[in-house]
Amino acid sequence: MPRMVKSGLIQMSLPMTEGEGSIQEIMNAMVEKHIPYIEEAGKAGVQILCLQEIFNTPYFCPGQDKAWYASAEPVPGPTTDLMAEYAKKYDMVIIVPIYEKEQPGVLYNTAAVIDADGTYLGKYRKNHIPHTTGFWEKFFFKPGNLGYPVFQTKYAKVGVYICYDRHFPDGARCLGLNGAEIVYNPSATVAGLSQYLWQLEQPAHAAANGYFMGCINRVGEEKPWDLGRFYGTSYFVDPRGQIFSQASEYDDELLIADFDLDLIDEVRSTWQFFRDRRPETYDKLTEL
């Protein structure tokens, strides 16, 4: 019997920005804008839903304003508790990317995984932190320290890789070796240099590791940072590296797709990449 999964991705523009309200008001507005889309996903029978990178705030990393440290919160905490209510209401796994505060001065770019009964399963902390023009993330985030966990949810084994992580194939391979059937990459990336990579790297990860991926990017422009236009085009890609469902470049959107997890076994039985890999020859990869 096919192992069918219905999954959803939400790409969203910012409803309120710096100068239009307090940080808490901006966060509240972003959560409130998401709620109808989360409800729509639940009513449509979505079983696994993923939100975009630090979904309840602007992408504030083009600046270096420590005031945004105040938007970080514990994980689990108030926002993940709220999302757990919707997970339980709709029997829907939800991946919740959020700015995490472990303790004062110890902040991470994190995604919490909530099972369909509302249980908090754990979290992934973004491992690769960029620090380059417009993306001053080391000012805001410590590198992750939890490795590459895979979470057994009600519907599938799920891994998370966040935004800039996607430029590094090593962690993508670790997620496959750890048993991931679906890897979600919540992102915030703008038109320009990396746009062609958006549809190159993640299909390559899916094909090299024989799993599905759900890739999410926000939409619109965010003032006052003027980093550029977040170009959406969230998509699903299968274990053959084929994009089979994609959202628009400009619109707030819930993208829903159905797919059969049995395709993983079919593909891996054809392309024996895990059998034929030679880890004993890869010492160079771990040299400092």
Residue pairs with C-beta under 8 A, 6 or more apart in sequence:
2 260
2 262
3 156
3 260
3 261
3 262
4 258
4 259
4 260
4 261
5 47
5 48
5 155
5 156
5 182
5 258
5 259
5 260
5 261
6 44
6 45
6 46
6 47
6 48
6 256
6 257
6 258
7 46
7 47
7 48
7 49
7 50
7 182
7 214
7 236
7 256
7 257
7 258
7 259
8 41
8 44
8 46
8 48
8 49
8 50
8 254
8 255
8 256
8 257
9 49
9 50
9 184
9 214
9 215
9 216
9 234
9 235
9 236
9 247
9 254
9 255
10 34
10 37
10 38
10 41
10 49
10 50
10 51
10 52
10 55
10 216
10 253
10 254
10 255
11 52
11 216
11 217
11 218
11 219
11 232
11 234
11 247
11 252
11 253
11 255
12 30
12 33
12 34
12 37
12 51
12 52
12 55
12 218
12 219
12 252
13 218
13 219
13 220
13 230
13 252
14 26
14 30
14 58
14 218
14 220
14 222
15 29
15 30
15 32
15 33
16 25
16 26
16 29
16 30
17 26
17 58
17 222
17 223
17 224
18 26
18 58
18 60
18 223
18 224
19 223
19 224
20 26
21 29
23 57
23 67
23 68
23 70
23 71
26 57
26 58
27 56
27 57
27 71
30 55
30 56
30 57
31 56
31 79
31 82
33 252
34 51
34 55
34 56
35 86
37 252
37 254
38 49
38 83
38 86
38 94
39 86
40 254
41 49
41 90
41 92
41 254
41 256
42 86
42 89
42 90
42 92
43 90
44 254
44 256
46 90
46 92
46 256
47 91
47 92
47 93
47 116
47 154
47 155
48 92
48 93
48 94
48 95
48 153
48 155
48 156
48 158
48 182
48 214
49 92
49 93
49 94
49 95
50 94
50 95
50 97
50 184
50 186
50 214
50 216
51 94
51 95
51 96
51 97
51 186
51 216
52 97
52 186
52 187
52 188
52 216
52 217
52 218
53 59
53 97
53 109
53 162
53 163
53 186
53 187
53 188
53 216
53 218
54 97
54 98
54 99
54 109
54 188
55 96
55 97
55 98
55 186
56 71
56 79
56 98
57 68
57 71
57 99
58 222
58 225
59 188
59 218
59 222
59 225
59 227
59 230
60 68
60 71
60 140
60 225
61 134
61 135
61 136
61 137
61 139
61 140
62 134
62 135
62 136
62 225
62 226
62 227
63 136
63 225
64 136
64 139
68 99
68 140
69 101
69 107
69 140
71 99
72 99
72 100
72 101
72 107
73 79
73 98
73 99
73 100
73 101
74 100
74 101
74 102
75 98
75 100
75 110
75 112
75 123
76 84
76 112
76 120
79 96
79 98
80 96
80 98
80 112
80 114
80 120
83 94
83 96
83 112
83 114
84 94
84 114
84 118
84 119
84 120
85 118
86 92
86 94
87 93
87 94
87 114
87 115
87 116
87 117
87 118
88 116
88 117
88 118
91 116
91 117
91 154
92 116
93 113
93 114
93 115
93 116
93 153
93 154
93 155
93 158
94 114
95 111
95 112
95 113
95 114
95 158
95 160
95 184
95 186
96 111
96 112
96 113
96 114
97 109
97 110
97 111
97 112
97 160
97 162
97 186
98 110
98 111
98 112
99 107
99 108
99 109
99 110
99 140
100 107
100 108
100 109
100 110
100 123
100 125
101 107
102 108
106 142
107 140
107 141
107 142
108 125
108 126
108 141
108 142
108 144
109 125
109 126
109 129
109 137
109 140
109 141
109 144
109 162
109 163
110 123
110 124
110 125
110 126
110 144
111 123
111 124
111 160
111 162
111 184
111 186
112 120
112 122
112 123
113 120
113 121
113 122
113 123
113 124
113 151
113 153
113 158
113 160
114 120
114 121
115 121
115 151
115 153
115 154
116 153
116 154
116 155
117 154
121 151
121 152
121 153
122 149
122 151
123 146
124 144
124 146
124 148
124 149
124 159
124 160
124 161
124 162
125 142
125 143
125 144
125 145
125 146
126 141
126 143
126 144
126 162
126 163
126 164
126 165
127 143
127 144
127 148
127 165
127 168
127 171
128 143
128 164
128 165
128 167
128 168
128 171
129 137
129 138
129 141
129 142
129 143
129 164
130 137
130 138
130 164
131 137
131 138
131 139
134 190
134 227
134 228
135 164
137 164
147 174
148 159
148 161
148 171
148 174
148 175
148 178
149 159
149 178
150 157
150 158
150 159
150 175
150 178
150 179
150 180
151 157
151 158
151 159
156 181
156 182
156 261
157 179
157 180
157 181
157 182
158 180
158 181
158 182
158 183
158 184
159 175
159 178
159 180
159 182
159 183
159 184
160 183
160 184
160 185
160 186
161 171
161 172
161 175
161 183
161 184
161 185
161 205
162 185
162 186
162 187
163 185
163 186
163 187
163 188
163 189
165 171
165 172
165 185
166 172
166 185
166 187
166 197
166 201
166 202
166 205
166 215
167 197
167 201
169 204
169 205
169 208
170 285
172 183
172 205
172 208
172 209
173 208
173 209
175 183
175 209
175 211
176 208
176 209
176 210
176 211
176 274
177 274
180 209
180 211
181 211
181 212
181 261
181 264
182 211
182 212
182 213
182 214
182 261
183 205
183 206
183 209
183 211
183 212
183 213
183 214
184 213
184 214
184 215
184 216
185 202
185 213
185 214
185 215
185 216
186 216
187 215
187 216
187 217
187 218
188 217
188 218
188 230
189 195
189 198
189 217
189 230
189 231
190 227
190 228
190 229
190 230
190 231
191 228
191 229
191 230
191 231
192 228
195 231
198 215
198 217
198 231
198 233
199 233
199 235
199 243
202 213
202 215
202 237
203 213
203 237
203 241
203 242
203 243
204 241
205 213
206 212
206 213
206 237
206 238
206 239
206 240
206 241
207 239
207 240
207 241
207 271
208 273
209 239
209 273
210 239
210 264
210 267
210 268
210 271
210 273
210 274
211 239
211 264
212 236
212 237
212 238
212 239
212 259
212 261
212 263
212 264
213 236
213 237
214 234
214 235
214 236
215 234
215 235
215 236
215 237
216 234
217 230
217 231
217 232
217 233
217 234
218 230
218 232
219 230
219 231
219 232
219 248
219 249
219 250
219 251
219 252
219 253
220 229
220 230
220 250
221 227
221 228
221 229
221 230
222 230
231 249
232 247
232 248
232 249
232 250
232 251
232 253
233 246
233 247
233 248
233 249
234 246
234 247
234 253
234 255
235 243
235 245
235 246
235 247
235 255
236 243
236 244
236 245
236 246
236 255
236 257
236 259
237 243
237 244
238 244
238 259
238 263
239 263
239 264
239 267
239 268
240 263
240 267
244 257
244 259
245 255
245 256
245 257
246 255
247 253
247 255
268 274
